[in-house]
């Protein structure tokens, strides 16, 4: 929840302020600019001045203590509202079980569906609130959260209401996505089209009318929802006034990336198996590629081709894909490290991918850059260079988080 602003703030004695440059990120090839011995001024929640040397006089001042300042992080893809962990699947994978083996044994997404259907809304909201608090301590101030573990009318609405409730109590700006088309529930196991017609499409209108989500999403994969069904879901979302996101080409090159381009979705996500021609169509349609290296890491799958995408002009964002099964990783800095080490992204590209690029994929064009006119969302790091976020995965580098000029977290 974005709070009202009560006072102006000067952050001074910043050892190095590093930020993506706005005009460079437009073409998907971001550059990072660093200002040494820096300060910034935030007025009514918005940055009005960034400079070096002696700062102006402002009533409220925060001494950065020589720390590095970067824009606050944005996680554009999570499944952070759920009931029940799935540690037993982790153990099964270590013993050689694959995704389809786990699903056939009653695990996977449908296992979480059973637990989430049985949970009360307050329980789901409380669980999400705790996870948001953990994300905040890691520098995240904007976070997308998907439904999709209910898969019936009552449970999906319960999840979305839990997302709204937790967001209202959090200092994180929570962006809600309706992912009713996440899997085919048991009661429709042989009739995915029937599930889309009976549950998902009618729910889209209800979700929009109740203002419970900003986006609609669909898991477009063989054995789940094919291109035709995904197209129907996304077009229904557009008619209802929702933004469009798609889980595309994660396991097989079905053509979800091409569908994202055709419909000019806000994002296509995963993309481990996406074809070159579909990715180039995404570039031309200005669809953001949201890549999730944590999932490839956990499942032992090949990583998405971030280097190829960036070299061919696509805009790349990074997210955690935090969920209880295929990626129980909540730490955005570990995702940054994997992007460098496993997807050949540079530290500059990674910083842009978790700030301005991720924020724009969620329609948050007012943040992700430390420059005049942007929200005063700042993270102070106990490090000599922002690349320590990628260089030292697991280190507790986030010292302070400032949201619109308010300090909302400080490590004790």
N, C-alpha and C positions, 0 to 999 in steps of 0.2 A: 504494500500500500504506500503510495507516495504521500508523504506528510506535508503539511503546510510549512512554509518557511517563516522563521521567526526573527532571523537576524542575518546580517551580512557577515562574510567570513574572509579573512586573509590567511592563506596557507603560505608560509615563508620558510626560508632556510631549507629548501628542497635541494638535495645534492644534484639530482638529475631528473628532469621532467621529460618523459618519453611518450610520444603520442603519434598515432597514425595521422597522415596529412590528408585532409578531406578530399581535395580534388584528385589526388592520386588513387584513392580507393574506388572512385567511380568506375574505373576501367578494370578493376580486379587485380591490379598490380600495385599493392600498397607500399608506401615508403613510411618509415618512422623517423620523425624529427626529434632531436634531443636538445633541450635547453639546460645548460649547467647553471648552478647557483641560482635557482629559479624561484619564482613566487607566482601565485595566481589569486585572483580576487573573484569571489562569488557574491552576487547581489540578487536577492529574491530567487535564489536557487539556480541562477544561470551565471556562467563564467563571463566576466566583463573584461578581464585583462590577464594576460600571461606575459611575464617579463623576467629579466635577469638583473641581479644586483640589488640595489636598495629598493625595498617595496614602498608603496604609498601607505599612508596612515588609514587604518580601518579599525573600527571599534573592537571587533572580535578577531583574535589572531590565534592561529595554531602553528606552533613551531614544529616543522617536520623533522628536525633533528638530523638533517643531512641525508634523509632517506630518499629513495627513488619514488617518484610519483608516476602512476600510469592511470588511464581511464579504468573505471570499474568494469568488471567482466560481465558478459551476457552469455547465458547458457540457453541456446535456442532449441534444445530437444531433450526433454526428460519425460519419464513415466513415474514421477516421484510420489504420486498418491496411489496407495495400494495397502492391502493387508496381507501379511504372511510373507516370510522370506523363503528362499528355495535353496538352502545350503546343500540339501541332499542331491540336487542336480549338479552342483559343483563337484561333488564327490563322484557322481556317476560319470561326468565328463572326464575326470582324471583316470577313470577305469576304462575309458574308450567309447563310451556312449555318445552318439551323435544327436543333433537337434531333433531329428525325426524319431529316433529311438526313445528319447525322453518324452516326446509328445505322445507316442504310442503307449507308453507306460502310464499315462495319465498326468504327466508333468507339463512343463512349459506354461504358456500363457493361460491355458484353461485351469491349471492348478491355482494360479493367482485369482482367476475369475471366481472360483468357488469360495476362496477366503474373503475376497472383497465383497461379494454378494452377501456374505454372512455378517459383515462388519457394520456397525452403526456409523452414521455420518460423522458424529462427534469423534469417534475413534479414528476415522480416516483423516479428518481435519487435524487432529492432534498429532498423528504420525507425520503428516506433511509439514506441519509447523516446525517440528523438531528437525526435519531435513532441511527446511529453508534456513533455520538458524545455523546449521552446519555449513550450508552454501555461503551464507553471509560472512562467516568467519574465514572463508577462503576467497573473499573478494567479489562475489557475485551480487549484483544489485538488480539484474533483470533476468527472469527465468521463465521459460515456457514450460507448462505442465499439461500433459495429455490425460484425458480419460481413456477408456478402452479396456478396463478390467471388470466392467459390469456386464456389457453385452445383452442387456435387456433395458426396457424403458426405465423402470424404477431405479436400477442400480447405476445406470449411466447418469441420470439426473442427480442421484445421491453423490456420485463422485464429483460432478461439476460444482455442486453446491459446497462440497467440502473444499474444493480448490478455491472457490470464492471466499469462504469463511477464513481459511488459513491465510489467504492473500490480504484480507482486510486487517489481519493482526501482524503482518510482517512488514519489515522495512524494505523487503524486496518487491519490485514491481513484477507481479505474477501474471503471465499471459496464458490464458486458458484456451486449450484446443480440444474440440470434440473428436475423439477417435473411436466412435462406435464401430467402425469397420476395421477393427484391430485383428479379429479372428472370427471364425465361424463357431458360435456356441453349440454345445452338445445337442440342444433341442432342434437345431437347424443343420446338423452335420452333413446331411446329404442335399441340402438346398440353400446354398449361399445366396442365390438370387432372391429366394423367398425372405431370407433374413434382411437383405438390403431393402426389399419392398415393404416388409411388415414392420420393421423396427428402425433401421437407420435413417431412411429418407424422411419418414414422418417425424422422427426425433430432431432432425436438423431444423425444421421449422419451429418446433417447440423451444429448442436451445436458443435459436436466434430471438424468438419473441421474448424469452425470459432473460435475455442478455447474459447467458451463462458461458459463452465462449466467443472468442474473436476469430478463431480459425476452425476449419474442418480438415481432417486428415484421413487417409485410407492406406492400409497395408496392401500394396499391389504386388503380389507374388504368386507363382504357380501353387495351387493347392489352397490358396486363401481367397483373394479377390483378383479376378483377371482384369485385363485392360478395360473391357466393356463395363464391368461393374464399377471399377474405380472411376471411370468417366462419368457414370451416372451419379455417383456420390458427390464428386467434385462439382459437377454442374448444379446439383441441388443446393450445395453449399453456396455457390455463387448467387443463385437466385434468391437465397435467403439473406444475402448481404455479408456472408462470412468470407474471410481470406482463405486461400487454398494452400495446403501443404500435402506432401505425398511421401510415404515410405516407398522408395523405388529401387528396383534392381539390386537388392541386397544379396540374394542368394543365386538368382539367375537373371540373365539379360532378357527380361520379358518385354521391355520397352516403356517402363514407367517414366524414365527420364524424358523420352520423347513425348509422352502424354503431358508431363509437366510443362514442356515447352509449348505444346499445342494450346494448352489452356492458360498459359502464362501464370503458372502458380507462383506464389511467393517463394517457395523453396521446394527442392527435391532432396530427400534425406537418405543416407546410407551410401548408395551408388557404388558398391564394391564391384558390381558386375556390369555397370553401364557401358553401352557401346559408344565408340567415338562419335559417330554421326549424331546420336541423341544428345550427347554432351555438348556438341557444337551448336545444336539447335537450342539447348538451354542457354548457352552463352548469348545467342542472338536474341532470345526472348527475355533476357535479363532475369533469369531464374537463379537464385542463389543455391549453390551446392553446399548442403549442410553435411559435413563428414564427421564420422563417429568412430575414431580409431580405437576407443576403449572396447567396443564390441568385438572388433576383429582380434584384439589382444586377448580378450577373455575366451573367445570361441576358437582361437587358433586359425583364423581365416586370413586370406590375403587382404591387404589393406587397400582402401580406395586410392586411386591414382592422383593424389593431390598435386604432385609436381607437374604431371601432364596437364591437368586442368588449369592450373595457374599459368603455365607457359602458353596455353591456348586461349587465355583471356577470360576464363570463368571467374566469377566472384565466389570465393570459398569461405565458409564459416565453419567453426568447430563447436561441437556439443558433447556432453558426456554420454547421452543415452541412458542415464541412470535409471535402473529398474532392478527388480529383485531376482531376475534370472540371468539374462544374457550379458548384462553389464552392471554389476552392483558397485560401480565406481562413481563416487560423488565429487571427487577432487578434480576441479577444472585444470589445476596445474599439471597433474599427471597426464591429462589429455594433451596439454600443450607439449609436454616432453615426448609423448608418443608421436605427435605430428612431426616433430623435428627428426626423431631417431628412426621412425618407421615409414614416414611419408615424404621425407626429403624437403620439408618446408623450412624456410629460414625463420629465425626468431622474429624478424620484422613481420613476415607474413602471418605467423602465428598470433602475434599481438593484435594485428588487425582482424584476424579471423574470430577472436573471442571478444572483440569490442565493437568497432563500427560495422563490420560485415554482419556479425550475428545480430546486432541491434536492428539494422536495416531489414534483415530478413523477417523480423517481427513487427515491422512498421514503426519502430522507435528511432526515427531519424534525428531526434534531438539529443542523442547521447553517443558515447563511444569515442569521442575526440576531446582532448583538453585544449579548447580554443574558444575564443570569444563567441558567444551566442549559443553554446552547447550547455547542457545540464552540468552542474558541478558535482559529478559523480567521480570520485577519486579514490584510488587505493595507494596507500603508502607501504613500501616494501623495505624490510630489513635486508638490503642487498646493495651491492655497488653497481649493478646493471640489471635491467629488467630481464635479460636472458637467463638470469639465475632461476627464474621460474621454470624454464625448460631444462637447464643444466643440473638442477638439484631437485628432482622429483621426490616428493614426500617431505621436504623441508617446510617448516612453518614460517614462511616469509612475510605473510600479511600481518602488518602491525596495526593499521587503522583503515577504516572504510568510512568515507564521507559521502552522504547522499544529499545532493542538492544543497550543500553547505552545512549539513548537520552531521556530526560525527555519530555514527550508528553502531560502530564496533571499534574497540581498542583492545588488543591482546594484553592480558594482565601479566 
